Amino acid sequence: MCAVHPSTRKRRQPVAPGTRPTSRDVAHAAGVSQAAVSLVLGDKWRGRVSETTARRVRETARELGYRPNLAARNLRLGHTRTVLLVVPALTTEFFAGVYTGAARVAAEHGFGVVLYPSPEGIGPARDPFASAQAALDGVIASSMAADALTTIRGDQLPLVMLDSDPTGSPGAAATVNLDITDGVRQVTEHLLDLGHRHFLHLAADVPSWTFEIRARELAARTATVPGTTVRTVRAPITIEDATAAAQTALSAPGPRPTALVCDDDKLAAGAYKALRRLGLRIPDDVSVTGLDDLALATAIDPELTTVRLDSERFGEHGMRALLAVLEGHTPDAGDIPVELIVRGSTAPPRAS
């Protein structure tokens, strides 16, 4: 074990005002070697430094106000302990929750998270670093913002993809997904059990795996029940676009759908506006479902039946997966469970 200096332990002397205490100051005040200080404050002391000495070093560092120079240490090690989180936009609380969860786990492991939004409609944001590879240890990216990876060369770093096809994500070391398939299954079975057979699918007009899964699962589930029909219309994820698309679809000739399945809660809010403009009541004339469980879901009337996606847990899992990759381990497998929340926007269809 690293021994205490042969001399008696020195009295702790305050560091000169305006001077940042160093590990040498801590070693001198605690009466130990700098190597012992490094082991203790790097949490590598067990079996090499006694518990009493470790406690004394920590107390001394705290009294002197010593903080390790992380920048210098990381430069020596070739790591920055910084992760980039790439999201499509910050116009929804969902991705704010993803960031919150990822940042929480990162902080527990001494990492920082830089958020890189790629705003819809104006292309990817500029590269926040002169060289992303030189400034980052890894990247977590939503499949909805995958195009931004090329801009920042993030696909050449350790990469974890969120909401992405686990069999088709080039360059990804791991994928982390919510169980969207099960969420759509829960929505569809809820509506079928209520007796609905004619569906309008208000789909997100976004070329992303997560929305392809929603359409595929809805079609597969409804196909198992004879006499069921599904018509699909697409709209960008804004309330205004969803209102226009839903109003046009609901005004078209032919039998009116009794259930409107929306890929996102914002699309559902647009559908509400369209239905009211057409003089239709929710859920008496048409049932409506969403997917996300944003705060919006309980702000509209009637409150929205939707699938709860735990965005913070999603971000936590993404960060843990990247940490596992950086440590040379295989991340935990399995999709994150989701939950159907039944509220006032769904009911049995009116009898013909």
Disulfide bonds with the S-S distance in Angstrom:
none
